[in-house]
Amino acid sequence: MPFSQTFKRRFIASIVIITGLVITMQITYWLHLEKGIEEIEQQSQHQLEELTSLLNNALARYENTPAVLARNERIKNILESDEGKEKYQSLNEYFEELQQVTQAADVYLINPKGDAVAASNWRKGNTFIGQNYSFRPYFQHAVQGHLARYFAVGTASNKRGFYFSAPVYSSKRASKLLGVVVVKLNIDQLERQITRMAKAGHYEVIVTGEDDVVFLSSVQSWRLGSLTPLTQERLMTINNTKRYASRQLHPLAISPKYQHQDDGKSEIYRLTSFSGTHKYLDTRVFLSQAKWHVHILTPMAPIISRLPMILLLSASLFLLVSLSLLFHIERQRNHKLMQEAQDQLERRVKERTQELEEANGLLKSTQDELVQAAKLTVIGNLSASINHEINQPLAALRSYAQNTLAFLERDHFDRAKENLNTIIKLSDRLADIVSQFKSFTRKSTGIDSATNVITCIEEALAIIQPEADKQGVTVSAQLPHSNHYIWGDQVRLQQVLVNIFSNAIVAMNQSDNKQLNISISIDSYIDIYIQDSGPGVRESQMEKIFEPYYTTDERQGLGLGLSISHRIIESMRGKISVANAIEGGAIFTISLPVFSNE
């Protein structure tokens, strides 16, 4: 009887747990997909805004050019003149120069019959001159008096392009059509820009026209592919306009069947390319002016690849909760088992804590090595100035030594003695120079102590002085005569100062007046002000300048990097900030609490 009750209880508990586990995994699966799709949609909307902005800007750059050319009196006068075909030569040269200035693919003029009579590519073998383009919609719309846009593959160049056209009317008779001006935008260059954006954002892009044919894509195998079936009727319509010239269209392998959705709505499709078949979330927007459908296809693989781990975690959590309930109900009987589980958990926590402590130690060691490497980089960048600073005393030593030998040979011992004293002074100077850089390159002990701020500044100035002299920078230091202390690492503080001084020298490369001023104010904090006469820091860079890996062309730095400098100052319970001076240039302020040993 007891055995039967136990079996029944365990059987019911097993059924409940299995049922709950299945329901939990189904809910987890649904929530994970919904949340993942929602995150992708939000990200895709932002990416669509950037992409459409790029496309609109690229089109806007050229859309007004045909209208401006159509009002050009020079073009109208040439078209209305009675001269023969030679009158178009000046237009050929004018269009050639205009094409180079605007960086358009081609600029050409079509007469009312549809024949190209002048073109920027008149020198080339595949020139448009003599070609008839009356079949092109951009010509037909322009003849009707409209500004036209149209995508097509060039029949002469066999290159994809976007065409802008405008009608040219006579100045004498406003209703008389003289011709059509056409400007062609090179799609290949625009496609390369979009492809770079897509690769950086980990998505793919396709742009289609009203005929659902992909004419621009980040995936080469999708180009000139159709999202919808290529029926005979569609092919006939496309061929009549020669929109794709001799290019072969092909249907894309897409499932399920492509549906035209409203903007903002997303759909999941399976598409095939050279890299294989993958699922994508299609987010699209319609550009009304260009009549383009811009699609961002975000791979679903990252979401799907996380599903097993998420489901495993969800199942583990559910089973943990279920087992906890069972343990609670049968607490007395399973007390020993629970104690063992608790002991095991504590061991894992201790092991994890030990691993974290070891990882923190390794991180600190790595950071120290990074700081040391950065210091050596500073020395390398200043090597030319250091060599100059050392070579002068060395040359003087050689000269005085030679003179001393000559004096000794002539028994001029007094003058030889003077030269030897001079040689000793020069040797002391060399020792001072080398000791400054030896002190700078040594590793920090990592032990804080009372540090003389004035001494740190003077030693840092001694290190960068050769580079300042080489770059023509005047260094002015207004320092108090008395000593003032902070609690911190002397080597690290000196490294921060050298880094900021070096950055200031680099910032003044293009300045006519190169002035580096260092001053100090003392209250409860010691404030060190470092001001240069460079171009200053842009407002957009103020908040990012201390972020890791952030740099600018104007202030690229030679030393530790402002991010590490910021952390070093914070470790000393201080802060570092930057602002622009009213008279120009940047001011870096380092604030450190005053240390008193009383």
C-alpha positions in Angstrom: 0.0 0.0 0.0 2.7 2.5 0.9 4.6 1.5 -2.3 1.5 2.1 -4.4 0.9 5.6 -2.9 4.5 6.6 -3.4 4.5 5.4 -7.0 1.2 7.3 -7.6 2.5 10.4 -6.1 5.7 10.3 -8.0 3.9 9.5 -11.3 1.6 12.5 -10.9 4.5 14.7 -10.0 6.4 13.6 -13.1 3.4 14.3 -15.4 3.0 17.8 -13.9 6.7 18.5 -14.3 6.8 17.3 -17.9 3.7 19.2 -18.8 5.0 22.3 -17.2 8.4 21.9 -18.8 6.8 21.6 -22.3 4.6 24.7 -21.7 7.6 26.7 -20.3 9.8 25.8 -23.3 7.0 26.8 -25.7 6.5 30.1 -24.0 10.2 30.7 -23.8 10.5 29.9 -27.5 7.7 32.4 -28.4 9.0 35.2 -26.1 12.6 34.9 -27.3 11.5 35.1 -31.0 9.1 37.9 -30.3 11.7 39.9 -28.4 14.4 39.2 -30.9 12.3 40.2 -33.8 11.2 43.4 -32.0 14.9 44.3 -31.3 15.8 43.6 -34.9 12.9 45.8 -36.1 13.9 48.7 -33.9 17.5 48.4 -35.1 16.4 48.0 -38.7 14.3 51.1 -38.5 17.3 53.1 -37.4 19.4 51.5 -40.1 16.7 52.3 -42.7 16.8 55.9 -41.7 20.6 56.1 -42.2 20.3 54.2 -45.5 17.5 56.3 -46.9 19.3 59.4 -45.9 22.3 58.3 -47.8 20.2 57.5 -50.9 18.2 60.7 -50.8 21.4 62.8 -50.4 23.0 61.0 -53.3 19.9 61.6 -55.5 19.4 65.1 -54.3 23.0 65.9 -55.4 22.1 65.4 -59.0 18.3 65.9 -59.4 18.4 69.7 -59.9 21.3 69.6 -62.4 19.2 68.8 -65.5 16.7 71.5 -64.6 19.5 74.1 -64.3 21.1 73.0 -67.6 17.7 73.2 -69.3 17.6 76.9 -68.4 21.1 77.5 -69.7 21.0 80.1 -72.4 24.2 78.9 -73.9 22.7 75.5 -74.6 19.5 77.0 -76.0 21.4 79.3 -78.3 23.4 76.4 -79.7 20.3 74.3 -80.2 18.5 77.2 -82.1 21.5 78.2 -84.2 21.6 77.3 -87.9 25.1 75.7 -87.8 25.6 72.1 -88.6 26.6 69.2 -86.4 29.8 71.0 -85.6 27.9 73.3 -83.3 27.6 70.5 -80.7 31.3 70.2 -80.2 31.4 73.1 -77.7 28.5 71.3 -75.8 30.6 68.1 -75.8 33.5 69.9 -74.2 31.1 71.7 -71.8 29.4 68.4 -70.8 32.8 66.7 -70.4 34.0 69.4 -68.0 30.6 69.4 -66.1 30.8 65.6 -65.7 34.2 65.8 -64.1 33.1 68.6 -61.7 29.9 66.9 -60.6 31.4 63.4 -60.7 28.3 62.2 -62.6 28.6 59.1 -64.7 27.5 60.9 -67.9 25.8 64.1 -69.1 24.2 64.2 -72.5 21.7 66.0 -74.7 18.9 64.3 -76.8 17.1 66.1 -79.6 13.3 65.9 -79.9 13.5 62.8 -82.1 15.3 60.9 -79.3 18.8 61.0 -80.8 21.8 61.9 -78.6 23.6 64.9 -80.2 26.1 65.8 -77.5 27.6 63.9 -74.6 30.3 64.1 -72.0 31.7 60.7 -73.3 32.2 62.0 -76.9 35.8 60.9 -76.8 35.0 57.3 -76.0 34.3 54.5 -78.4 31.0 53.7 -76.8 29.8 57.3 -76.9 26.1 58.0 -76.6 26.2 60.4 -79.6 24.1 59.0 -82.4 22.2 56.6 -80.2 18.4 56.8 -80.1 16.8 56.9 -76.7 13.2 57.6 -77.6 12.1 54.3 -76.0 13.4 55.4 -72.6 10.7 56.6 -70.1 12.9 59.4 -68.9 12.9 60.8 -72.4 9.2 60.3 -72.9 8.3 62.0 -69.6 10.7 64.9 -70.3 9.1 65.4 -73.8 5.8 65.7 -72.0 7.3 68.6 -69.9 8.1 66.8 -66.7 11.3 66.3 -64.7 12.0 62.6 -64.8 13.9 60.0 -62.8 14.5 56.5 -64.0 16.8 53.5 -63.3 18.1 51.4 -66.1 21.1 49.6 -67.5 22.8 51.7 -70.2 22.4 50.2 -73.7 25.8 51.7 -74.8 27.8 51.3 -71.6 26.0 48.2 -70.2 26.4 49.8 -66.7 23.7 50.4 -64.2 22.7 54.0 -63.6 20.0 56.3 -62.4 18.9 58.9 -64.9 17.6 62.5 -64.3 16.2 64.4 -67.2 14.6 67.8 -68.0 13.1 69.3 -71.1 14.8 72.2 -72.8 12.4 74.8 -74.2 13.1 77.7 -76.6 13.6 81.2 -75.0 11.8 82.7 -78.0 8.9 80.3 -78.0 8.2 78.8 -74.6 6.2 75.9 -76.1 8.9 74.9 -78.5 10.9 71.8 -77.3 14.6 72.0 -78.3 15.7 68.8 -76.6 16.2 66.8 -73.3 19.1 67.1 -70.9 20.1 63.9 -69.1 22.4 63.4 -66.1 23.4 59.8 -65.2 24.4 58.7 -61.7 26.7 55.8 -61.4 24.9 53.1 -59.3 28.1 51.1 -58.7 29.7 53.7 -56.5 26.5 54.2 -54.5 26.2 50.4 -54.2 29.7 50.2 -52.7 28.9 52.7 -50.1 25.7 50.8 -49.2 27.6 47.5 -49.1 30.1 48.9 -46.6 27.3 50.2 -44.4 25.6 46.8 -44.6 28.7 44.8 -43.7 29.4 47.1 -40.8 25.8 46.7 -39.5 25.7 42.9 -40.1 22.7 43.1 -42.5 22.1 42.9 -46.2 20.4 45.4 -48.5 18.3 45.2 -51.6 16.7 48.1 -53.5 14.0 47.4 -56.0 11.9 49.4 -58.4 8.2 49.2 -59.2 8.9 46.0 -61.2 10.3 44.2 -58.1 13.6 43.6 -59.8 16.7 44.1 -57.5 18.9 46.6 -59.2 21.1 47.4 -56.2 22.2 45.0 -53.5 25.0 44.2 -51.0 24.9 40.6 -52.2 26.2 40.2 -55.8 24.1 37.1 -56.6 20.8 39.0 -55.9 21.5 41.8 -58.3 19.0 41.9 -61.3 17.0 39.2 -59.5 13.3 39.4 -59.3 11.4 39.1 -56.0 8.2 38.0 -57.9 7.9 35.4 -60.7 9.1 36.6 -64.2 6.0 36.0 -66.3 6.1 36.4 -70.1 3.9 39.5 -69.7 6.4 41.1 -67.3 9.4 40.2 -69.4 7.7 41.7 -72.5 7.0 45.0 -70.6 10.6 45.2 -69.3 12.1 44.3 -72.7 10.0 47.0 -74.5 11.8 49.7 -72.5 15.2 48.0 -72.7 15.5 48.8 -69.0 18.1 46.2 -68.3 19.7 46.2 -71.8 21.2 42.8 -72.5 21.4 41.8 -68.9 19.7 38.5 -68.0 17.1 38.7 -65.2 16.5 35.7 -62.9 14.0 34.9 -60.2 15.3 34.9 -56.7 15.0 31.7 -54.6 12.7 33.2 -51.9 10.2 31.5 -49.7 7.5 32.0 -48.7 6.1 33.9 -51.7 7.1 37.5 -51.6 4.3 39.8 -50.4 4.0 43.6 -50.8 3.7 44.9 -47.2 3.1 48.3 -45.9 6.1 50.4 -44.7 7.2 49.5 -41.2 5.9 46.0 -41.3 8.3 43.1 -41.4 8.2 39.6 -42.9 10.6 36.6 -42.5 11.9 35.1 -45.8 14.3 32.4 -46.7 16.7 33.6 -49.4 19.5 31.8 -51.3 22.8 33.3 -52.3 26.3 32.0 -53.0 26.9 31.6 -49.3 23.9 29.3 -48.9 20.2 29.6 -47.8 19.4 31.8 -44.8 16.5 33.3 -43.0 16.1 37.1 -43.0 13.8 39.6 -41.4 12.7 41.9 -44.2 12.1 45.5 -43.1 11.3 48.0 -45.9 10.5 51.5 -46.7 9.3 53.2 -49.9 11.1 56.2 -51.3 8.3 58.1 -53.0 10.4 60.5 -55.1 12.7 57.8 -56.5 9.9 55.1 -56.4 12.3 52.7 -54.8 11.6 50.0 -52.3 14.5 49.9 -49.9 14.8 46.5 -48.0 17.0 45.8 -45.0 17.4 42.0 -44.6 18.7 41.2 -41.1 19.8 37.5 -40.6 17.8 35.5 -38.1 20.7 33.2 -37.5 21.9 35.0 -34.3 18.4 34.7 -32.7 18.0 31.1 -33.8 21.5 30.1 -32.7 20.7 31.4 -29.2 17.5 29.4 -28.9 19.1 26.1 -27.7 20.9 27.9 -24.9 17.8 29.9 -23.9 15.6 26.9 -24.0 18.2 25.0 -21.9 18.4 27.8 -19.4 14.6 28.1 -19.2 14.2 24.3 -18.7 16.9 24.4 -16.1 15.2 27.2 -14.2 11.9 25.5 -14.4 13.3 22.2 -13.2 15.1 24.0 -10.4 11.9 25.6 -9.2 10.0 22.4 -9.5 12.7 20.5 -7.7 12.8 23.2 -5.0 9.1 22.7 -4.5 9.4 19.0 -4.2 12.3 19.4 -1.9 10.2 21.7 0.2 7.3 19.3 0.4 9.6 16.3 1.2 12.1 18.4 3.2 12.5 16.0 6.0 13.2 13.0 3.8 15.5 14.9 1.5 17.3 17.1 4.1 20.6 15.3 3.6 20.4 15.7 -0.2 19.6 19.4 0.1 22.6 19.8 2.4 24.9 18.1 -0.2 23.5 20.3 -2.9 24.1 23.4 -0.8 27.7 22.4 0.0 28.3 21.8 -3.7 26.9 25.2 -4.5 29.1 26.9 -2.0 32.2 25.1 -3.4 31.2 26.4 -6.9 30.8 29.9 -5.5 34.2 29.8 -3.9 35.8 28.5 -7.1 34.1 31.2 -9.1 35.2 33.8 -6.6 38.8 32.6 -6.8 38.6 32.7 -10.6 37.3 36.2 -10.5 40.1 37.3 -8.1 42.7 35.7 -10.5 41.1 37.4 -13.5 41.2 40.7 -11.7 44.8 40.2 -10.9 45.5 39.3 -14.5 43.5 42.4 -15.7 45.6 44.7 -13.5 48.8 43.1 -14.7 47.6 43.5 -18.3 46.7 47.2 -17.7 50.2 47.8 -16.2 51.8 46.2 -19.3 49.6 48.4 -21.5 50.7 51.5 -19.6 54.3 50.5 -19.9 54.0 49.8 -23.6 52.4 53.2 -24.0 55.3 54.9 -22.2 57.8 53.2 -24.5 55.7 54.5 -27.5 56.1 58.0 -26.1 59.8 57.5 -25.9 59.8 56.2 -29.5 57.9 59.2 -30.8 60.2 61.6 -28.9 63.3 59.7 -30.1 64.3 62.3 -32.7 64.2 65.1 -30.1 66.0 62.9 -27.5 68.8 62.1 -30.0 69.2 65.8 -30.7 69.3 66.6 -27.0 72.0 64.0 -26.4 74.0 64.5 -29.6 74.8 68.1 -28.8 76.6 67.3 -25.5 78.3 64.3 -27.2 79.6 66.5 -30.0 80.8 69.1 -27.5 82.6 66.3 -25.4 84.4 65.1 -28.5 85.5 68.7 -29.4 86.7 69.5 -25.8 88.5 66.2 -25.6 90.4 66.8 -28.8 91.3 70.3 -27.7 92.5 68.9 -24.3 94.9 66.5 -26.1 96.3 69.4 -28.1 96.7 71.5 -25.0 98.5 68.6 -23.2 100.9 68.2 -26.1 101.7 71.9 -25.9 102.0 71.7 -22.0 99.0 74.1 -21.6 97.9 72.4 -18.5 95.7 75.2 -17.2 93.6 75.3 -20.3 93.5 71.5 -20.4 92.2 71.6 -16.9 89.5 74.0 -17.8 88.4 71.7 -20.7 88.3 68.7 -18.4 86.0 70.6 -16.0 83.8 71.5 -18.9 83.8 67.8 -20.0 82.7 66.8 -16.4 79.8 69.3 -16.6 78.7 68.0 -20.0 78.8 64.5 -18.7 76.6 65.5 -15.7 74.2 67.1 -18.2 74.0 63.8 -20.2 73.5 61.8 -17.0 70.6 64.2 -16.0 68.9 63.7 -19.4 69.2 59.9 -19.4 68.0 59.7 -15.8 64.8 61.6 -16.6 63.9 59.2 -19.4 65.0 56.2 -17.3 62.7 57.3 -14.5 59.9 57.8 -16.9 60.2 54.3 -18.5 60.5 52.3 -15.2 57.4 50.4 -14.1 55.2 51.6 -11.3 55.4 49.8 -8.0 51.6 50.1 -7.6 52.1 51.5 -4.1 50.7 54.9 -3.3 52.7 57.4 -1.2 53.0 61.1 -0.6 53.9 62.6 -4.0 55.4 66.0 -4.7 53.2 67.5 -7.5 55.8 70.2 -8.3 58.5 67.6 -8.8 56.3 65.5 -11.1 55.5 68.5 -13.3 59.1 69.6 -13.5 60.2 66.0 -14.5 57.5 65.7 -17.1 58.4 69.1 -18.6 62.0 67.9 -18.8 60.9 64.8 -20.8 58.9 66.7 -23.3 61.1 69.8 -23.6 63.2 68.4 -26.5 60.1 67.7 -28.5 58.7 71.2 -27.6 62.0 72.8 -28.8 61.9 70.7 -32.0 58.3 71.8 -32.8 58.9 75.4 -31.8 56.6 75.4 -28.8 57.2 77.9 -26.1 56.6 76.3 -22.6 55.7 78.5 -19.7 55.3 77.0 -16.2 54.1 79.1 -13.4 54.8 76.9 -10.4 55.0 77.8 -6.7 58.4 77.5 -5.0 57.1 75.5 -2.1 56.4 71.7 -2.2 52.8 70.5 -2.3 51.8 66.8 -2.0 49.0 64.5 -3.0 48.5 60.8 -2.1 49.2 58.7 -5.1 51.7 57.0 -7.4 54.4 59.4 -8.6 55.3 57.4 -11.7 51.7 57.2 -12.8 51.1 60.9 -12.3 54.2 61.8 -14.2 52.9 59.5 -17.1 49.6 61.3 -17.2 51.3 64.7 -17.4 53.7 63.6 -20.2 50.7 62.3 -22.1 48.7 65.5 -21.9 51.8 67.7 -22.6 52.6 65.5 -25.7 48.9 65.8 -26.9 49.1 69.6 -26.5 52.3 69.7 -28.7 50.6 67.6 -31.4 47.5 69.8 -31.3 49.5 72.9 -32.1 51.2 71.4 -35.2 49.2 73.8 -37.5 49.2 76.8 -35.2 51.2 79.9 -35.9 51.6 80.8 -32.2 52.7 77.7 -30.3 52.4 78.3 -26.6 52.0 75.7 -23.8 51.2 77.2 -20.4 51.1 75.2 -17.1 49.8 76.8 -13.9 48.6 75.6 -10.4 46.0 76.7 -7.9 45.8 75.2 -4.4 43.0 75.0 -2.0 41.6 71.8 -0.6 42.5 70.4 -4.1 45.6 71.0 -6.2 44.3 72.1 -9.6 46.8 71.7 -12.5 45.9 73.8 -15.6 47.4 72.8 -19.0 46.6 75.2 -21.8 47.7 75.1 -25.4 47.2 77.5 -28.3 45.9 74.9 -30.7 42.4 74.7 -32.4 40.7 73.5 -29.2 38.2 70.6 -28.8 34.9 70.5 -30.7 31.8 70.4 -28.6 30.8 67.1 -30.1 34.1 65.6 -28.8 33.8 66.9 -25.2 31.8 64.0 -23.8 33.7 61.3 -25.8 37.3 62.4 -25.5 38.0 60.3 -22.4 36.2 57.2 -23.8 38.4 54.1 -24.7 39.6 53.9 -28.3 38.2 57.4 -29.1 40.6 59.7 -31.0 40.4 62.6 -33.4 42.7 63.9 -36.2 43.2 67.2 -34.4 44.2 65.6 -31.1 45.4 62.1 -31.7 47.9 61.9 -28.7 51.3 60.3 -28.4 51.2 58.7 -24.9 49.0 56.6 -22.7 45.7 57.8 -24.1 43.2 60.0 -22.4 41.1 57.0 -21.3 43.9 55.5 -19.3 44.9 58.9 -18.0 41.4 59.4 -16.8 41.4 56.1 -14.9 44.7 56.9 -13.3 43.5 60.2 -12.0 40.3 58.7 -10.7 42.3 56.0 -8.9 44.0 58.9 -7.0 40.5 60.2 -6.0 40.8 63.1 -8.5 39.2 64.1 -11.7 40.3 65.3 -15.1 38.3 67.6 -17.5 38.7 69.6 -20.7 37.3 72.9 -21.9 38.1 75.5 -24.5 39.7 78.8 -23.6 38.1 82.1 -24.5 41.2 83.2 -26.3 41.5 79.8 -28.1 43.1 76.5 -27.5 42.2 73.7 -25.0 42.5 73.7 -21.2 42.9 70.3 -19.5 42.4 70.5 -15.7 43.6 67.9 -13.3 42.2 68.2 -9.7 43.8 66.1 -6.9 43.0 66.3 -3.2 45.8 67.9 -1.1 47.7 65.4 1.2 48.8 66.6 4.5 51.1 64.4 6.7 50.3 66.4 9.9 
